[in-house]
């Protein structure tokens, strides 16, 4: 009987150990399941955060690209408008150079009346010498017409007491452009 009690005792010890091991295993499984659940929730939370950051970065990049594209488009439009304006004023200059003698004289007379003072010296461009000499005679005051030719394509240079004024056709057009470019642009680009 001694062996039988010992065998029963061993069986009980083994049964208790198996039960304790099963309980430890169940507790470990429960703990591991909790850890897995917590880990999965943390991963889902991080994934959601990363996705939001990715979407924000995509939005920033797309907005930047859109803004640059709009600016490039505006620059191209502005370049095209500038080229058109330059063309209009180049055509205007060509037409000014081709003015008939009477209209040319009227233009130079109006510039002389506005810019010249008594006793100033007018140095005409070679091409406009006769026209400017004739216009100078119509002034209500006396100006001297230089024997030398101005280094201008057309028009004249005015010399006064301590000053020199460029009244060439290019200078006249430049002044006109400065004054009227905005109005011309409004007409062209309504």
C-alpha positions in Angstrom: 0.0 0.0 0.0 2.9 2.3 0.5 3.6 2.3 -3.1 0.0 2.9 -3.9 -0.2 6.0 -1.7 3.0 7.2 -3.2 1.6 6.7 -6.6 -1.6 8.5 -5.7 0.5 11.3 -4.2 2.6 11.5 -7.3 -0.6 11.5 -9.5 -2.1 14.3 -7.4 1.2 16.3 -7.5 1.3 15.8 -11.3 -2.4 16.7 -11.6 -1.9 19.8 -9.5 1.3 20.7 -11.5 -0.6 20.2 -14.8 -3.5 22.3 -13.5 -1.0 25.0 -12.3 0.8 24.8 -15.6 -2.5 25.0 -17.5 -3.4 28.1 -15.4 0.0 29.7 -16.0 -0.4 28.9 -19.7 -3.9 30.4 -19.8 -2.7 33.4 -17.9 0.3 33.7 -20.3 -2.1 33.3 -23.3 -4.4 36.0 -21.9 -1.4 38.3 -21.2 0.0 37.7 -24.7 -3.4 38.3 -26.2 -3.7 41.6 -24.3 -0.2 42.5 -25.5 -1.1 41.6 -29.1 -4.3 43.6 -28.9 -2.5 46.6 -27.4 0.3 46.2 -30.1 -2.3 46.0 -32.9 -4.1 49.1 -31.6 -0.8 51.0 -31.4 0.1 49.9 -34.9 -3.4 51.0 -36.2 -3.0 54.3 -34.4 0.5 54.9 -35.9 -0.7 53.8 -39.3 -3.6 56.3 -39.1 -1.2 59.0 -38.0 1.3 58.2 -40.8 -1.5 58.2 -43.3 -2.7 61.7 -42.2 0.9 63.0 -42.4 1.3 61.4 -45.8 -1.9 63.1 -47.0 -0.8 66.4 -45.6 2.6 66.1 -47.3 0.9 65.2 -50.6 -1.4 68.2 -50.2 1.5 70.5 -49.5 3.4 69.2 -52.5 0.4 69.4 -54.8 -0.4 73.0 -53.6 3.2 74.0 -54.2 3.2 72.5 -57.7 -0.2 74.2 -58.5 1.1 77.5 -57.2 4.4 77.3 -59.2 2.4 76.3 -62.3 0.0 79.2 -61.9 3.0 81.6 -61.4 4.8 80.1 -64.5 1.6 80.6 -66.5 1.3 84.2 -65.3 4.9 84.8 -66.2 4.4 83.4 -69.7 1.3 85.5 -70.1 3.2 88.6 -68.9 6.1 87.8 -71.3 3.6 87.5 -74.2 1.9 90.7 -73.3 5.3 92.5 -72.9 6.3 91.2 -76.3 3.1 92.5 -77.8 3.5 95.9 -76.2 7.1 96.0 -77.4 5.9 95.2 -80.9 3.2 98.0 -80.7 5.8 100.6 -79.7 8.3 99.3 -82.2 5.7 99.8 -84.9 4.9 103.2 -83.5 8.5 104.2 -83.7 8.7 103.0 -87.3 5.6 105.1 -88.1 7.2 108.1 -86.4 10.3 107.8 -88.5 8.0 107.7 -91.6 6.0 110.8 -90.8 5.4 113.2 -93.6 7.5 116.4 -93.5 4.6 118.7 -92.3 3.6 116.3 -89.5 7.3 115.8 -88.5 7.7 119.6 -88.3 4.6 119.9 -86.2 5.9 117.2 -83.8 9.3 118.9 -83.5 7.7 122.4 -83.1 5.6 121.1 -80.2 8.6 119.5 -78.5 10.6 122.7 -79.0 7.8 124.9 -77.5 7.6 122.6 -74.5 11.3 122.0 -73.9 13.3 124.9 -75.3 14.0 128.3 -73.8 15.3 131.4 -75.4 19.0 131.2 -76.6 19.1 127.4 -76.3 21.1 125.5 -78.9 19.3 122.9 -81.0 21.5 120.1 -82.6 19.4 118.3 -85.2 19.9 114.8 -86.5 21.2 114.9 -90.0 17.9 113.6 -91.5 15.8 116.3 -89.7 18.1 119.3 -90.2 15.9 121.2 -92.7 12.6 120.3 -90.8 14.0 121.5 -87.5 15.5 124.7 -88.9 12.1 125.5 -90.3 10.3 124.7 -87.0 12.8 126.8 -85.0 11.9 129.8 -87.1 8.3 129.5 -85.9 9.1 129.7 -82.2 8.0 132.9 -80.4 11.6 133.1 -79.1 15.1 132.7 -80.7 17.1 129.4 -80.5 20.4 128.7 -82.2 20.6 125.7 -84.6 24.0 124.1 -84.4 26.0 123.4 -87.5 26.9 120.0 -86.1 24.6 117.0 -86.4 23.3 115.1 -83.4 24.2 111.4 -83.2 20.5 110.5 -83.3 18.6 108.6 -85.9 16.0 111.3 -85.9 15.0 114.4 -83.9 17.4 116.6 -82.0 19.4 117.3 -78.9 18.7 120.5 -77.0 21.5 122.4 -75.1 20.7 125.1 -72.6 22.3 126.8 -69.7 23.8 123.9 -67.8 21.6 121.1 -69.3 21.2 118.8 -72.3 17.9 117.3 -73.3 17.6 114.3 -75.6 14.7 115.1 -77.9 15.4 112.3 -80.4 12.5 110.3 -81.8 13.6 107.5 -79.5 13.5 109.8 -76.5 10.1 111.2 -77.5 8.7 107.7 -77.9 10.3 106.5 -74.6 8.5 109.4 -72.8 5.3 108.6 -74.6 5.6 105.0 -73.6 6.3 105.8 -70.0 3.1 108.0 -69.9 0.8 105.8 -72.0 2.0 102.2 -71.6 -0.7 101.4 -69.0 -3.5 102.8 -71.2 -2.2 100.9 -74.3 -2.1 97.7 -72.2 -5.7 98.3 -71.1 -6.8 98.6 -74.7 -4.8 95.6 -75.8 -5.6 93.3 -72.9 -9.3 93.9 -72.0 
